[in-house]
Amino acid sequence: MFENQLSTNRLYVSVDLNGYGNPPNRWGYDLFTFEFLDGELRAMGDKGTSYTNLNIYCNKNSTSPVNGIACAHLAKTNTDYFKDLVRYFK
């Protein structure tokens, strides 16, 4: 999914790893968002992206309605991210 935020001139790209028709369709689980910045596509949560505070935007205890949106950066940089995610659901 491409989202063009005209008011802020930002372009987001979200990818659902297992397809939109397959649950859970949740940020940080199977849905990850990226942002075009300075001519490159950066994982949301990376320095300079719109959502960088992992305590709010990538935290299993957060109540933010957009919790998980910044998990793309954590999934990219933490080799155990998906292992930890599976353990959390067991």
C-alpha positions in Angstrom: 0.0 0.0 0.0 1.3 3.5 -0.9 0.2 6.4 1.2 1.0 9.9 0.1 0.6 12.4 3.0 0.1 15.6 1.0 0.0 17.9 4.0 3.4 16.8 5.2 4.9 15.8 1.8 5.7 12.3 3.1 5.4 9.0 1.2 4.8 5.7 3.1 4.9 2.2 1.8 3.4 -0.6 3.8 3.9 -4.3 3.1 1.8 -7.1 4.4 4.2 -10.1 4.5 1.5 -12.8 4.2 -1.0 -10.8 2.1 -3.9 -8.6 3.0 -6.4 -11.5 3.1 -4.5 -13.3 5.8 -4.6 -12.2 9.5 -3.4 -10.7 11.7 -2.8 -7.6 9.5 -1.2 -5.8 12.3 1.8 -3.5 12.3 4.9 -5.2 13.7 3.5 -8.7 13.1 2.9 -9.1 9.4 2.5 -5.5 8.3 5.6 -3.2 8.1 5.8 0.4 7.0 8.7 2.2 5.2 9.1 5.9 4.4 10.8 7.6 1.4 13.4 10.1 2.7 16.2 11.8 0.9 15.7 9.6 -2.1 15.8 6.3 -0.3 13.3 3.9 1.3 13.9 3.7 5.1 12.3 1.3 7.6 9.9 3.1 9.8 11.5 3.6 13.2 14.8 4.5 11.6 16.4 7.9 12.4 14.5 10.7 10.6 11.4 8.7 9.9 8.0 9.9 11.1 7.7 7.4 13.9 10.9 6.8 15.8 9.9 6.4 19.5 9.9 2.6 19.9 8.4 2.8 23.4 5.2 4.2 21.8 5.3 2.8 18.3 6.8 -0.7 18.7 6.0 -1.9 22.2 3.7 -4.8 23.0 2.4 -2.8 26.0 1.7 0.4 24.1 -1.9 1.5 23.7 -1.2 3.8 20.8 -3.6 3.2 17.8 -0.5 3.1 15.5 1.6 0.9 17.8 3.8 -1.4 15.7 4.3 1.1 12.8 7.9 1.6 13.8 8.7 -2.1 14.1 10.1 -2.3 10.6 13.4 -0.8 11.8 13.6 -3.1 14.8 12.8 -6.2 12.6 15.5 -5.1 10.2 18.2 -4.5 12.9 17.4 -7.2 15.4 18.1 -10.7 14.1 15.9 -12.3 16.9 12.9 -10.0 16.2 10.7 -12.7 14.6 11.9 -15.4 17.0 10.9 -13.2 19.9 7.6 -12.4 18.3 6.7 -16.1 17.9 7.7 -16.7 21.6 5.4 -13.9 22.6 2.4 -15.6 21.0 3.1 -19.1 22.3 
